[in-house]
Amino acid sequence: MNPSTTTDPELSTPGHDPAARALRAQSLAHGAVGTALPHIERAHRGLTSWDDAHALLASCAKDLLVGEDASLYVGAPAVAFALHSAARGTGRYSGALHALDSQITQLTRQRIHAAHARIDHGDRPRVAEFDLFYGLTGLGSYLYSRDPAAPVLREVLTYLVRLTLPLDGDPDQLPGWWTELDPSGRRPAEFPGGHGNLGMAHGVGGILSLLAIGARAGVIVDDQITAMKRICDWLDHWRQGSETNPWWPQWITLAEHRTGTVTQPGPLRPSWCYGTPGLARAQQLAALALGDTDRQHLAEHALLACLSDPDQLGRIRDAGICHGAAGLLHTTHRVARDAIVTGFDAHLSSLRTLLLKQPPTDDDGFLDGEAGRALALQTAQTPGTTVSGWDACLLSG
């Protein structure tokens, strides 16, 4: 997702085409799938009946997209994620989930095979091959939620480990997730040579988080720990600011890679998708998996410095999960829960107020709309815990 816009082209408004409307309903970002999540969370907590959740899930469980464009955020895997959230701790939807798991496993293995063939051929990836929203990181997150022992999950992790290595013969030694496209998946003149994305939604932040979450649970493949350290070293190389107030750019261009100089003048909005909060959580998860207390201190101090900067907080202009106040509040809760550094409690109340002050939107969806706001507020009332596991789609750990 280009952070300058709130809409992904793949998930845009479909108009009056029935097939497009059905596909939009299967969007975790903007459709009925994501809208169902707060109803599911509240029903699990006994705060409401299951009627609304069931109705929303039924509305999107028809003509499911299971082809090459299906992903955690759209199509069958998105619907399966919501069904799994509703089924958690119960016997609900077992038949549907069993059937979907078979399809998603087949889809994932097809994607993995294509990705390895692409690497063997020496080509660079599209972001949608590996990212959280559309790629194998997202499918891996779903598979981990369903069954951490699933063999196909280990196949995803093995692919992600390989993705951290440069392509054979690359004179620039660019990381394997480097794409020749711009952050929105196009080839504009202002991104000659492509970019290396640092974000959670579309970049290496999401890859690191999934590898770390798996490692913390004992799901470890060959060289996974080395791959995590390789990503951390890359993030260290591009870290800006000071030891007490570090920040990271959204992405690195080829010119920046070759000169070693970042052109982004300073930290932008403190978002989950591209900003310091998401990368702080990713590195905290990695530090916990690696037993690296120095990195954990660095990550937590980075978020505290961000939360103490009125200029950064002033860039929050919406309530969304992706790049708004809901994502900031929820990510801070997750970091605070595992923190060894003190000081987060002083910010959580003000972040909740910041979220409540954001204007309402016509979007009732999860990623940018009212569903995300409701989930963040609900979860904030019970110090960062979820019942449905709704935030697994954010790799919040």
N, C-alpha and C positions, 0 to 999 in steps of 0.2 A: 504494500500500500504506500503510495506516495504520501508523505506526511503533510503535504500542502493541501490535500483534499480529503474529504470524508467519505468518498465513494470509490470502491473498487469497480473497475469496468465489468468484471465477471458477475458482480452482484448488484448491478444497477437496476433501476425500476423497469419492469418488463412490459409496461403498457397493457394492451388488451389481448395479446396472444395467449391462449389458454395454456399452451405448453410452457411458455415463459412464466406465467403466473404460478403454475405448479412447481417450476424450478425455484422461483423466489420463495415459495412456502418452505422449501427444503434448505433455505439459507440460514445457517447458524448466526450469521452476522446481522441480517435484516429481516428474516422471515419468521414464520410461525415456529420453527424449531427453536430459535433463540428466545422468542417471546414466551415459549412454554417454560423456560428454565426457572423464572421466579415463582411461577405457579407450582412447579415441582418442588422447589426448595421449601416453600411455605407449607405445602401439603405434607411433606416429610416431617416438618416441625409441628404438625397438628394445628396449624393456624387457619387452615381452610380445607375444604373438601378437595377430592381429586378430580372433580367434574371438569373444571376448566382445563386442567393439565391434560386429561384424557381427550377432551374435545380438540385441543390444539394439536396434540400428537396425531390424532386420527386425520386431521385436515391435511397433514403434510406427508402421510405415509402411503401415498398413492403414486404410481408411475415413477418409482424412485430412480434417480440418476445413479447408475453403477458403472458407467464407462470411464474413459480416461480422464474426464474432467471432474469426476467425483473426488471429494476431499473431506477433511475434517469439517470444513466450513460450508460445504455445499453437497447436496445429494445424499446417497445412502449412508455414508459414514456420519454425516451430520445428524441425520435422523436416528441412527443407531446410538450416537453419543447421548442424545436426549432420552431415548428409551432406556439406556443403561443408567442414566441419572435417576430416572423415575423408578427403575427396578432395584436400585441399590438397597440391599438388606431385605428384599422381598422376593417373591416368585413371579412378579409381574413380567409380562412380555417375553417370557423365556423362549417360546417358539419363534417369535419374530426375530429376537436377538440371535438365536442359533442360526437361522437362515441368513441373516445379514452378516454374521461373523464369517461364514463360509465365503460369501461374496467379497467381503472386504479383505480377507486373507488372500484370495485369488488376485484381486486388484493390486494389493500391495506387492505381491511377488512379481506381477507383471511390471510394475513400476521399478522395482529393484533391478530386475533383469535388464530393463532398458537403460537404467542409470549406469550400471556396470559396463554395458556395451558402449555407452557414450564415453565413459572414462577411458576404456580400452582404445577407442578410436581417437582419443586426444582432443575431443571437443569440450567447450565450456558449457556449463549447465544453464538452463533457465532457472530463475528463482523458484518457479512453481514445481520444479523437480524435487526440491528439498525443503521448502519453507514450512512454517507451521500452518498457515491458512490453506494452502493448496497442495502441499507436497508431502514427502515421506516423513518429515518431522511430525506433522500433524497426524498422519496415519499411525505413526509410532506412539504418539500420545494416547490415541484411542485404544490401541492394542494393549498398552501398559495398563490403562484403566480397566480393561476387560480381564486380562490374564497376564500378569508379569512373567509367567513361565512359558508363554506361548513361543514356540520355535520361530515363528515369523517375526516376532519382536526382536529377537537376537539377529535376524537377518537385516532388519532395519538399522540396528545399532552398528553392525559390521559395515554396512554401506556408509553410514555417517562417519565412522572412523576413517574410512578410505577418503571421504570427501575432505578431510582436513589436510590431506597431502597435496602438494602441487602436481600438476600434470607432468608426465614424463617429458623431459626435454624442454620445459618452460624456462626460457632465459631469465624471466623476471621472478621466477619462483613465487608466483601468486598462489594464495591458498585455493584449494580445490573448489570452494563455494563461490569463487570469483566468477561473475557473469559478464558477458560482453554487452548486456543491455543496461538500460537505466533502471532506477528503482520502480518505475511503473511498467517495466517489461517492454519498453520501446527502444529504438536506436536513434535518439536525437544527436545533433552535432555537439551539444554541450557535454556529452559523456563519451568522448572518444576512448576506446579501450575498456569501456564498461566500468564496473565498480565492485567493491567488496562491502557487503551490507552488514552492519553491526546490530541491527534491530532484533527484537523478539519475534515480531510477526513474520518478517521476511528475511531474516539474516542469521548470523552466527550466534546471536544471543539465544535464540530458540534451540539451535542445535546443542549448545553447551548445556542448556537447562535439561533437555531430555537425556543426554548422556549422564548428567549428574544425578538426576532423579533415579535413573536405572541403577547407577553405581551404588547409591545410598541404600537401595533395596536388594543389593547383591546380584543384580542382573548385569553381568560384566562379560564382554567379549574380548577377544585378543586385541591388545593395544588401546583399549578404551581409555584407560587412565592416561596413557601417553598422549592420546588425542585431546583429552580435556586440557592437559597441561600445554599442549601446542596452541590451542585456542586462547588460553589465558595469557600465554606469552605474546600472542598477536595483539590482544587487547591491551596488554601492558605497553607494547611498543607505540600504540596510537593514543594512549591515555594523555589527556591534556590537563592543564591546571596545576595544582600543587598536591602534595601528599595529603593535606587536610581538606582540600576542596577539589578533588579530581572530577573530570567529566570526559565523555567520549563523543566523537563526532557520529553523525548518523550513518555515514558511509565514507569509504576511501576511494578516490578516483585513481586512474592509472598515473596521472601526472603527480598526484600526491604520493603515491607509492614510490615513484622513481626519485622524487626530490626529498622524501621524508618529511614534508611540511604539510600540515593540515590547514586548509583555507577557511574552514568554518570558524568564525571569530570567537565564539563562545557557546556555552550550553544553550539549547533552545528550550521548548516547553518541556516540563518534567512529566513525560508520558510513559506509559507501559510499553508502547509499541516501538519507540525509537529513543526515548530519553534515558537519563540517568536511573530512574526508578527500575525500569525493566532490566537494564544491564547490571545494576546493583544486585537485584535478586538472582539473576543468572550466576553471577560470580560468587554470591553468598552460597548458593546451592553447590557450586563446584568446590568451594572452600570446605564446606561441610563434608562432601564426599571424599576430598583429598586429605582432610585433616590439616588444612593450611590456615592457621589462625591469622597469619599476617594478611592474607588475602581477605579473609572474613572481616578483619578490622577495616581494611581499605574500602571494601564494598559498603559496609555499614556507615562508615564516616562519609562516603560519597553521598549516600542518600540523606544523611542528617544535614550535610552542608547544603544540599539542594533544597530541603524543606525549610532551611533557615534563610533562604535567599528570596526576598520579596519580589525581585525582578523575575525570577523563574516562576514563582507561583502566580505572578500577575499575567503570565502567558496562558494560563488555563482559562479557556473561554467556553467550555461546554461540560456536560455531565458525563460524557461517554466513558466507556471502559477503555477504548483503544488509546485515545490521546487526551482524555479529559479527567475530570475530578474523580470519577468512580474508579478508574484504573489506578490513579495515584493513591487514593485511600486504600484500596484493596491490596495493592502491592506493598504499601507501607505496613499494613497489618501482617502480611506474610513475612516480611523482613523482621519486624519487631518480635514475632513469635519465636524466631530462632536466634535472635541477636545476642551477642556477648557484649556489645557496646550499649550503654544506657542512653536515654534521652528521647526515645521514640514516643513514649506515652505523652509527653508534653505537646506533641504535634497532632496526635490522632483526633482529638476533639476539634481542633481548628480545621483539620482536613474534612471532617464530617460536616462542619458548618460551611466550608467552601463548596462542598458538593450540594448541600441544600440550597445554596444561593444561586446555583446555576439555573438559567431559564429553562422552562419546559420546552420540549421539542415535539414536532409531529411524528417523529420516528419512534415507534414503540418497540423497536428491535433491541438486540443484545449489545452489539458492538458500539453503536453510537447513540442509542436511544434509551428509553425509559426502563426497559427490562434490565439493562446493565446497572443503571442507577439504583433500582430496587434491590438487586442482588448485593451490591456493595454495601448499601445501608443495612440490609438484613444481616449480612455476615458481620458487619462492624459491631452489631449489638451483642455478639457472643464471641468476643476477641478472636476474629480471624478464622473461625471454624465454619465448615460447610457440612451439611448433612448429605446433600445429593452429589457432592464432588463436582459442582458446576464449573469451578475454576480450573479443572484439569485441561480445558481447552485453551487456557492461557499459560500452561506450564508453570503455574505458580508454586508447584511443589506441595 
